[in-house]
Amino acid sequence: QVQLVESGGGLVQAGGSLRLSCACSGGTFSVYHMGWFRRAPGKERELVAAITWTDGNTKYVDSVKGRFAISKDNAKNTVYLQMNSLDAEDTAVYYCNAGRFIDLDWTNYWGQGTQVTVSS
């Protein structure tokens, strides 16, 4: 079965950096779109960044463009989210996601989440 395990979260001061990792197993991930979502206190879950295994195309939510970078290591089946210039507004639980668009809808698998706390 598909398993996604996040790591790398923690407490960091505003302006600092963190790198999140998502270890993927149990699936043929070349057919998935990979993404990082986050849920901040009192806010809806939002897609932060996404990447495709096949061609490495990336997308970002406007609020993190220029600060965050999603990347992947195909050999390790691992997806990363490099987060720079962190702001208190980035505080959230970050979730790794693997999605497949099937039958006109997305099928999603989720990691357990990793907490990122940015002190202002």
N, C-alpha and C positions, 0 to 999 in steps of 0.2 A: 504494500500500500504506500501511497505517497506520504512522505514525511518531510517537513520543513522545520529546521531548528535554527532559530536566531541566536546570535550572541553579539557581544560588543557594546551593549548599552551601558549606561552609567551616568554619573554626575559630572558635569563639566561647566566651567565658567563661560559666560557669554564671550563670544569671539573665539572660543576654542574649537577643537575638532574631535570627531569620533568616527570610527569605521565600524559599521555593522556588517555582520556576515550571516548568510543564510545557507546552511548545508542542506542539500536536496538529495533525497534518496527515494527509491521505490517506484520510479516512473521513468518513462522515456521523455526526458525533459526538453528534448529538441523540438517537440511539438507544442510546448507551452510558452506563453508570455509570462515573464517573471516581473514581479513588482514589489515595491515597498509601499505599504499603507501606514497611516498613523491615525491614532485617535487621541486627541488632546482632551483634557478635562472640560466638560461642558460643550464639546464640539462634535460634529459628525465625523465619522471616519472618512478620510480622503486619500486618494492616490497621490503619493509623493513622486515616485519615479517608476518607470517600467523599462524593460529591456527584453528583446527577443533572443532566444538561444541561437537561432539560425543566422541572422545577419547582424546582430548587435545594435539594431536601431533602438534609440532611447527617446523617452519622453519624460517631461518634468512638469510638475505643477509650477505655476508662475512664481510662487513665493520662494521657491528654492533654486530657481535657475541661476546659474553662476556660482552657487555655493555648494550644492550637492552634486555628486556624480555616481551614477549606478554603473557597475561593471560586472563582469562574469569571468569565471575560470572554468571553461568547459571540461577540462581534464579532471578537475576537482568537484564538478557539479556544485559549484558554490557561486552565489551572487553576493555582491558587496554594495554597500551604500556608504560612500565617503561623504562625510558631512563636515563642512568647513564654515567658518564665520557663524557659528551657532548663536542663535538668539533665544531668549526666553520663550518666544512664541513657538519654537520648535519642540518644546517639552511635550512629550506624548509617549504612548506606548506604540512602538513600531512593529509592524507585522509583515512578515514575508508572505508573498502570495504567488501561487502558480495558477494560471488561468488558461482555460481552453474554450474557444468559441465553438460550441456544438449546438446544433438544432436551434440556431438563431438566438442563443443565449450563452452566457458564460458559466462554465463549471469551475468552481474555485476551491483551492486547497490552501490552508492557512497554517502558519506557524503559531507558536504559543505567545509570541510577542516578547519584546525586550524594551525595558523602560529607559528612556532618554530624558534626563532632567538637566535643564540649562539654568544656571543661576544668573540673575541679572546684577 
